[in-house]
């Protein structure tokens, strides 16, 4: 079993900062891409940022220059530093990992965390 556990959400005023963390644990052979997605009420889940095992990153246009994704491969952990937060960043943030649980399994599986609420007040 693989688990992704997020932490770090909360309530912050516009212009403030939060740092999200997501740790993967369990039966893990390798982790390729890790990332963050978010879903606001009444909207579809959308990509926020992803980072490959080698460190290359991709961001949604709406967060470029404000959010920074990073990872610690030794700890199987991905982080999202969120600065200059706006009310429109309010959403449930989900961690995602594309993980090979065992060496015998050649394909990756998608794993999701339970989500953490981020609320930005104006």
VEXBALUM-241251 format. One line per field, with one value per residue (C-alpha): residue number from 1; residue in three letters; z, x, y. Coordinates in Angstrom, 2 decimals. Layout:
N
lomar = (NUM	...)
miro = (ALA	...)
Z = (Z	...)
X = (X	...)
Y = (Y	...)
This chain:
122
lomar = (1	2	3	4	5	6	7	8	9	10	11	12	13	14	15	16	17	18	19	20	21	22	23	24	25	26	27	28	29	30	31	32	33	34	35	36	37	38	39	40	41	42	43	44	45	46	47	48	49	50	51	52	53	54	55	56	57	58	59	60	61	62	63	64	65	66	67	68	69	70	71	72	73	74	75	76	77	78	79	80	81	82	83	84	85	86	87	88	89	90	91	92	93	94	95	96	97	98	99	100	101	102	103	104	105	106	107	108	109	110	111	112	113	114	115	116	117	118	119	120	121	122)
miro = (UNK	UNK	UNK	UNK	UNK	UNK	UNK	UNK	UNK	UNK	UNK	UNK	UNK	UNK	UNK	UNK	UNK	UNK	UNK	UNK	UNK	UNK	UNK	UNK	UNK	UNK	UNK	UNK	UNK	UNK	UNK	UNK	UNK	UNK	UNK	UNK	UNK	UNK	UNK	UNK	UNK	UNK	UNK	UNK	UNK	UNK	UNK	UNK	UNK	UNK	UNK	UNK	UNK	UNK	UNK	UNK	UNK	UNK	UNK	UNK	UNK	UNK	UNK	UNK	UNK	UNK	UNK	UNK	UNK	UNK	UNK	UNK	UNK	UNK	UNK	UNK	UNK	UNK	UNK	UNK	UNK	UNK	UNK	UNK	UNK	UNK	UNK	UNK	UNK	UNK	UNK	UNK	UNK	UNK	UNK	UNK	UNK	UNK	UNK	UNK	UNK	UNK	UNK	UNK	UNK	UNK	UNK	UNK	UNK	UNK	UNK	UNK	UNK	UNK	UNK	UNK	UNK	UNK	UNK	UNK	UNK	UNK)
Z = (0.00	-0.86	1.06	0.36	3.38	2.99	5.60	5.82	4.65	6.51	6.50	5.43	4.38	0.82	0.23	2.77	2.40	3.11	2.62	1.80	2.30	1.03	2.14	0.31	2.30	2.01	-0.70	-3.07	-5.65	-7.44	-7.81	-11.12	-11.18	-8.06	-8.11	-6.70	-8.01	-6.63	-6.78	-5.91	-5.15	-8.33	-10.47	-11.93	-10.41	-12.07	-12.16	-10.02	-10.37	-11.03	-10.58	-12.11	-10.26	-11.96	-10.82	-13.92	-13.10	-14.73	-13.36	-14.20	-15.64	-12.76	-10.16	-12.03	-10.09	-6.86	-6.15	-6.01	-6.08	-4.75	-3.62	-1.37	-3.10	-0.04	1.97	-0.84	-0.08	-2.27	-1.15	-2.46	-1.28	-1.96	-1.76	-2.59	-2.12	-3.66	-2.78	-6.08	-4.77	-2.29	-2.92	-1.67	-2.67	-3.56	-3.77	-6.62	-7.21	-10.20	-8.40	-9.18	-6.04	-6.81	-9.11	-10.80	-11.88	-14.94	-15.14	-12.73	-10.78	-9.84	-6.12	-4.45	-1.02	0.92	0.24	2.39	2.49	1.64	2.26	1.35	2.76	1.08)
X = (0.00	1.14	-0.04	0.37	-0.15	-0.42	0.05	0.37	-2.95	-4.88	-6.33	-4.21	-4.81	-4.26	-0.58	0.46	2.34	1.82	3.97	2.40	4.15	3.30	5.08	4.76	5.12	4.54	5.56	7.52	10.06	10.39	8.62	8.60	6.56	5.09	2.79	0.05	-3.46	-6.32	-10.07	-12.20	-15.93	-17.90	-14.79	-12.79	-9.53	-6.63	-2.87	-0.91	2.68	4.60	8.21	10.03	12.49	15.33	14.04	12.41	9.25	6.06	3.62	0.16	0.26	-1.88	0.80	4.04	6.30	4.34	4.52	7.60	7.54	10.44	11.10	13.34	13.84	15.48	12.33	9.83	8.42	7.21	6.68	4.74	5.81	2.97	3.69	1.61	-1.55	-4.77	-8.41	-8.67	-6.07	-8.67	-9.21	-8.55	-4.99	-4.20	-0.83	-0.25	2.50	3.21	4.71	5.98	5.05	7.26	10.16	8.10	5.47	6.75	4.03	3.39	0.21	-1.46	-1.73	-3.53	-3.47	-6.62	-6.40	-5.69	-7.79	-6.21	-8.35	-7.18	-9.22	-9.41)
Y = (0.00	3.51	6.54	10.24	12.46	16.22	18.91	22.67	24.02	26.67	30.15	33.11	36.69	37.82	38.48	35.90	32.63	28.95	25.88	22.53	19.22	15.75	12.61	9.30	6.11	2.39	-0.01	2.25	1.13	4.46	7.78	9.62	12.80	14.36	17.30	19.44	19.92	21.97	22.01	25.00	24.65	24.10	23.79	20.94	19.79	21.62	21.22	23.66	22.43	19.22	18.17	15.23	13.05	14.89	18.26	19.71	21.63	22.86	25.43	26.60	30.13	31.39	30.55	31.23	33.54	33.04	29.29	27.09	23.30	21.24	17.70	15.68	12.33	10.78	11.51	10.84	14.28	17.11	20.69	23.67	27.10	29.52	33.26	36.32	34.29	35.56	34.79	32.89	30.44	29.18	25.48	21.99	21.11	17.52	15.84	13.40	10.87	8.64	5.69	2.22	0.30	-2.71	-3.52	-6.21	-3.71	-1.86	0.77	3.62	4.08	7.34	7.98	10.86	12.40	13.18	16.90	19.92	23.08	26.42	29.47	32.97	35.82	39.22)
